[in-house]
Amino acid sequence: MASQMQKTYIDEDVGKDDRSADGSEQSPYKTLLFAHVQHPPVQSDSPQYFSRKSVTGTIPEGGDEKLRLEYKPASASALKKVAKLYDQHKRKLAKSDELAIREKEEADKRQQVLEKAKEVRITQDPTLPKALKIHLDEKGSYIKLRSGESSKDVDYSDGLSTRVRVTGRIHRLRSQKDVIFITLQDGYGLLQCVLTGDLVKTYDAMTLTLETSLEIWGEMWEVPPKQHAPDDRELHADYFSIIGRAAGDKEAISTRVAAEADQQTLLDNRHLVLRGEHSSAVMKVRAAVLRAFRQTYEDIKPSCLEVTPPCMVQTQVEGGATLFEFDYYGEKAYLTQSSQLYLETCLPSLGNVFCVAPSFRAEKSLTRRHLSEYTHIEAELDFISFDDLLAHLELVMCSVIDTVLAHPPTAALIASLNLKFQKPERPFKRMRYADAIDWLREHEIPNEDGQPHTFGDDIAEAAERKMTDIIDRPIFLTHFPVAIKAFYMMKDPQDPRVTESVDCLMPGVGEIVGGSMRMSDYEELMQAYAREGIDPKPYYWYTDQRKYGTSPHGGYGLGLERFLAWLCGRYTVRECALYPRFAYRCTP
């Protein structure tokens, strides 16, 4: 006897292949295949599947459009075609069921193994030598390494090796039948640890996950010939304990911050990204660069003294459009754009000065070289000329590079991040703004409006970077027009249209330093206030510098993140900040 048959309806135009449809006339499916899956065919002399195209169906010329709404039995050719697809679906489903059964069997088997592993207990052997606590990068003659071959995994009887105790998190993990290789990380270095014997049979060992924090005791060994490990040594464990388990499966760190994850996901999980080798290497280079700047400022002649200016101010330096404004006990105040004005006030009593401080720019720019908060290395120099300023800048940057490359661990990190990095060639190329305009025109690099550059244009980032990359060496771009520079910049005595100003451009990044000679004449500064529409009253303390023993002076600001992007070969400055802040991003 034939099975009870249910009529099933398909509308190829407005039907739906999901649970919202049930295959009735009022709620049809979209495809014949989906109809087969939901309502498998049964033997019958009557049609089971009915279809229509309620919107695009063809009708005879002059025919009633309502004909499109009529369901007709599915054609024999359509049923024949879908029969093959339905057979493929059933085979795929059977294979999927078979795979699910196998996975369940394997999961059950693993669970049995894990339950048995819970019965394995390990304890420290009290007869072993007392372990020496070391950091993972720690070296010295007091840490003896065993070499060659031994019938035992650990052997302290002959005193040829040191028993140590280390702590860290699992950075890499590789399990084999009777051995587990763990690369431990503690922020200072990496150490390969080898677990064997009963250690690998424990429940804790079988459920290890990346980033789990451990304490491991064992014997230090040289790595066997033709094998590799950090610092060519490894620890053969005699005991371990878990300090803090890390999430696994769907919450594993390798899932949260997968290499192919989109940038927003990586930024949301910056706290985990920082555990990666590249991100942590950039932060270590950053620290080394900061040390090198401070050392350089102390070593050069004349030296520069470090000062700490305020971040909450009531004046502007780079224009009001990029100020972060806030209420300061009922008064209007801002986060500083630059500490330059305060540094200038230090010159009479402290000599040349510098600071390392955050600066803030409320720019809604999402380019790869802009941040809303960045580390600003600024300096002001007294009794100098413009040529003195350029010579000082070149000396400081090159000395910093020499210092960091002279430190082997930092040099190795830079090489791992930016294999092609080379120390900049000295002297840096000098190019006046007017000559840059001519160069851009000759090389047919247009301005932001798509037109040839003309004198007075503010050279855009893209054009500036393209020029720098083609020239492929550091450039001191000098003598910008008065109209496109800040009010306090000194005019060139030989050409009052332009200022004694400089941007240092580096290949791959563009501008990393901006500087100038500062106006030293009182009347000229007052005229500059008036020209820019700035009320001089809040700047009284800055203007006083010109009333009480003025002097020719100048300075600059260097963006640390841009400097690092150039040094470490990073695509964006966001990779060079611990937790980058830019337009619309203030978390985590």
Secondary structure, DSSP 8 states (H G I E B T S, - for coil): -------EEEETTT--SSTT--SSSSS-BS-HHHHHHHS-----SS--EEEE-TTT----TT--GGGGG--EE--HHHHHHHHHHHHHHHHHHHHHHHHHHHHHHHHHHHHHHHHHHTT------TTS---EE--TT---TTS--B-S--SSS---TTS-S-EEEEEEEEEEEEE-SSEEEEEEE-SS-EEEEEEEGGGGGSHHHHT--TT-EEEEEEEEEE--TT---GGGEEEEEEEEEEEE----GGG-HHHHT-TT--HHHHHHTHHHHTTSHHHHHHHHHHHHHHHHHHHHHHHSSS--EE----SEES--SS-GGG-EEEEETTEEEEE-S-SHHHHHHHHHHH-SEEEEEEEE------STT--SEEEEEEEEEES--HHHHHHHHHHHHHHHHHHHHTSHHHHHHHHHH-TT-----SS-EEEEHHHHHHHHHHTT---TTSS---TT----HHHHHHHHHHHTS-EEEE--BGGGS-TTB-EETTEEEEESEEEEEETTTEEEEEEEEE---HHHHHHHHHHHT--SGGGHHHHHHHHSS---EEEEEEEHHHHHHHHHT-SSGGGGSSS-BBTTB---
